[in-house]
Amino acid sequence: MRAKRVIIVVVIAAAGLLVAVTLFQPAYTGPGVRGNLIALEVAKARWLHDHKSGDEWLTKKDVQPYLAAGMPHSVHGEIYIVNKVGAPVYAYDPKTEKLASLDSNGLEVVKDYLEQAK
């Protein structure tokens, strides 16, 4: 009888712990900074395809209609700089004062995606 009570208490405690761990996990933040940069690069390329102009400075407002999931949210407090057509999109981290952009592999991902989308 005592053993059954102990098992029941252990099972209830384990279930409570599982619920607590699930509730306090951080929310899923999406694809991360690299994924956000890729999404913005693809949106820029789509904008360029529709507007046939290559000398403009784009804003987030310009590329927003080309983002299927809407404007990417900041992952770590970074600020996205869409930049001029032909220049990379940057993620600026004000805490570290560093810029991040896609490397050549990331740009290949964008090119491959655009080729498949044709």
Contacts in CASP RR format, 6 or more apart in sequence:
PFRMAT RR
TARGET T0000
AUTHOR 0000-0000-0000
METHOD contacts of the structure
MODEL  1
MRAKRVIIVVVIAAAGLLVAVTLFQPAYTGPGVRGNLIALEVAKARWLHD
HKSGDEWLTKKDVQPYLAAGMPHSVHGEIYIVNKVGAPVYAYDPKTEKLA
SLDSNGLEVVKDYLEQAK
29 73 0 8 1.000
29 75 0 8 1.000
30 73 0 8 1.000
30 75 0 8 1.000
31 38 0 8 1.000
31 39 0 8 1.000
31 72 0 8 1.000
32 75 0 8 1.000
33 75 0 8 1.000
33 76 0 8 1.000
33 78 0 8 1.000
33 91 0 8 1.000
33 100 0 8 1.000
34 102 0 8 1.000
34 106 0 8 1.000
35 72 0 8 1.000
36 72 0 8 1.000
36 73 0 8 1.000
36 75 0 8 1.000
36 80 0 8 1.000
36 91 0 8 1.000
37 80 0 8 1.000
37 89 0 8 1.000
37 91 0 8 1.000
37 100 0 8 1.000
37 101 0 8 1.000
37 102 0 8 1.000
38 102 0 8 1.000
38 106 0 8 1.000
38 109 0 8 1.000
38 110 0 8 1.000
38 113 0 8 1.000
39 67 0 8 1.000
39 69 0 8 1.000
39 72 0 8 1.000
40 63 0 8 1.000
40 67 0 8 1.000
40 72 0 8 1.000
40 80 0 8 1.000
40 82 0 8 1.000
40 89 0 8 1.000
41 88 0 8 1.000
41 89 0 8 1.000
41 102 0 8 1.000
41 107 0 8 1.000
41 110 0 8 1.000
42 66 0 8 1.000
42 110 0 8 1.000
42 113 0 8 1.000
42 114 0 8 1.000
43 63 0 8 1.000
43 64 0 8 1.000
43 66 0 8 1.000
43 67 0 8 1.000
44 58 0 8 1.000
44 63 0 8 1.000
44 66 0 8 1.000
44 82 0 8 1.000
44 85 0 8 1.000
44 89 0 8 1.000
45 110 0 8 1.000
45 114 0 8 1.000
46 63 0 8 1.000
46 66 0 8 1.000
46 114 0 8 1.000
47 58 0 8 1.000
47 62 0 8 1.000
47 63 0 8 1.000
47 66 0 8 1.000
48 54 0 8 1.000
48 85 0 8 1.000
53 85 0 8 1.000
54 85 0 8 1.000
54 86 0 8 1.000
55 84 0 8 1.000
55 85 0 8 1.000
56 84 0 8 1.000
56 85 0 8 1.000
57 83 0 8 1.000
57 84 0 8 1.000
57 85 0 8 1.000
58 82 0 8 1.000
58 83 0 8 1.000
58 84 0 8 1.000
58 85 0 8 1.000
59 82 0 8 1.000
60 71 0 8 1.000
60 80 0 8 1.000
60 82 0 8 1.000
62 82 0 8 1.000
63 82 0 8 1.000
64 70 0 8 1.000
64 71 0 8 1.000
72 80 0 8 1.000
74 80 0 8 1.000
76 93 0 8 1.000
76 95 0 8 1.000
77 93 0 8 1.000
77 94 0 8 1.000
77 95 0 8 1.000
78 91 0 8 1.000
78 92 0 8 1.000
78 93 0 8 1.000
78 94 0 8 1.000
78 100 0 8 1.000
79 91 0 8 1.000
79 92 0 8 1.000
79 93 0 8 1.000
79 94 0 8 1.000
80 89 0 8 1.000
80 90 0 8 1.000
80 91 0 8 1.000
80 92 0 8 1.000
81 89 0 8 1.000
81 90 0 8 1.000
81 91 0 8 1.000
81 92 0 8 1.000
82 89 0 8 1.000
83 89 0 8 1.000
83 90 0 8 1.000
88 101 0 8 1.000
88 102 0 8 1.000
88 107 0 8 1.000
89 101 0 8 1.000
89 102 0 8 1.000
90 99 0 8 1.000
90 100 0 8 1.000
90 101 0 8 1.000
91 99 0 8 1.000
91 100 0 8 1.000
91 101 0 8 1.000
92 98 0 8 1.000
92 99 0 8 1.000
92 100 0 8 1.000
93 99 0 8 1.000
93 100 0 8 1.000
102 109 0 8 1.000
102 110 0 8 1.000
END
